[in-house]
Amino acid sequence: MIPSGELSVYLRGLVDEQGVYEVVVGVPRTLGGEVGFQARKVLTRLDALKTEFPGVRFVEWDERFTTRLAGSRRRRRVDHLAAARMLQEYLEARENL
């Protein structure tokens, strides 16, 4: 996990060193699919990243159920599994386009 205060520096390294041009961003919507407090925080930060990295495509992905699907073990492991699940869903959706 990258602390949010270090996100820009970390992402700059990925863009410059690894040629990253697309980033999938989990948006934690409410169970009803609406934008709540946490989602607003993510979207505000995402707007700043889009401005800072105009050459990177940021894809918003609904992450409502990924943590539940990943399980309920230790929080850090669950976060990693949820992120992997979210990315898998995104890649599968891309294949179906």
Wavefront OBJ file of the C-alpha trace (Angstrom):
o trace
v 0.000 0.000 0.000
v 1.225 3.476 -0.877
v 0.347 6.263 1.582
v -1.770 8.883 -0.199
v 0.825 11.590 0.499
v 3.370 9.595 -1.526
v 1.051 8.610 -4.353
v 2.140 11.251 -6.869
v 5.839 10.464 -6.428
v 5.180 6.727 -6.683
v 3.007 7.128 -9.761
v 5.572 9.441 -11.392
v 8.144 6.669 -10.980
v 5.854 4.118 -12.600
v 5.038 6.417 -15.490
v 8.657 7.416 -16.111
v 10.388 4.099 -15.414
v 7.772 1.517 -16.424
v 5.826 3.393 -19.086
v 2.509 3.083 -17.247
v -0.226 4.732 -19.311
v -3.391 3.375 -17.697
v -4.410 3.140 -14.034
v -7.527 1.452 -12.662
v -8.887 3.329 -9.639
v -11.364 1.715 -7.276
v -14.256 3.991 -6.353
v -15.961 2.826 -3.144
v -19.580 3.563 -3.979
v -22.394 2.888 -1.534
v -24.357 -0.354 -1.790
v -26.950 1.622 -3.755
v -24.258 2.652 -6.258
v -24.136 6.256 -5.144
v -21.151 8.460 -4.423
v -20.701 8.711 -0.659
v -18.090 10.394 1.516
v -15.220 7.978 0.741
v -15.973 7.939 -2.977
v -15.966 11.756 -3.055
v -12.515 11.746 -1.449
v -11.252 9.292 -4.067
v -12.779 11.246 -6.953
v -11.337 14.528 -5.700
v -7.853 12.988 -5.522
v -8.424 11.386 -8.913
v -9.221 14.770 -10.481
v -5.890 16.090 -9.182
v -4.039 13.060 -10.580
v -5.680 13.495 -13.990
v -4.390 17.068 -14.077
v -0.932 16.062 -12.872
v -0.647 13.125 -15.303
v -2.449 14.166 -18.519
v -0.856 11.326 -20.509
v -2.251 8.636 -18.218
v -5.713 7.179 -18.676
v -7.424 6.766 -15.295
v -10.277 4.257 -15.278
v -12.837 4.525 -12.482
v -13.931 1.070 -11.308
v -16.762 0.266 -8.915
v -15.168 -1.582 -5.998
v -18.308 -2.060 -3.898
v -18.140 -5.826 -3.602
v -14.448 -6.588 -4.038
v -13.560 -6.590 -0.337
v -16.468 -8.859 0.480
v -15.468 -11.207 -2.342
v -11.860 -11.212 -1.186
v -12.809 -12.436 2.284
v -12.516 -11.072 5.761
v -9.039 -12.055 6.944
v -6.399 -9.555 7.960
v -7.123 -6.076 6.590
v -3.934 -5.617 4.568
v -4.232 -8.998 2.885
v -7.910 -8.344 2.170
v -7.036 -5.001 0.561
v -4.507 -6.701 -1.720
v -6.953 -9.460 -2.654
v -9.694 -6.910 -3.279
v -7.382 -4.894 -5.542
v -6.445 -8.046 -7.447
v -10.122 -8.928 -7.822
v -10.951 -5.425 -9.064
v -8.161 -5.597 -11.648
v -9.299 -9.055 -12.764
v -12.848 -7.763 -13.267
v -11.527 -4.829 -15.290
v -9.370 -7.041 -17.518
v -12.259 -9.435 -18.122
v -14.533 -6.532 -19.031
v -11.920 -5.232 -21.504
v -11.782 -8.634 -23.203
v -15.536 -8.531 -23.742
v -15.489 -5.169 -25.587
l 1 2 3 4 5 6 7 8 9 10 11 12 13 14 15 16 17 18 19 20 21 22 23 24 25 26 27 28 29 30 31 32 33 34 35 36 37 38 39 40 41 42 43 44 45 46 47 48 49 50 51 52 53 54 55 56 57 58 59 60 61 62 63 64 65 66 67 68 69 70 71 72 73 74 75 76 77 78 79 80 81 82 83 84 85 86 87 88 89 90 91 92 93 94 95 96 97
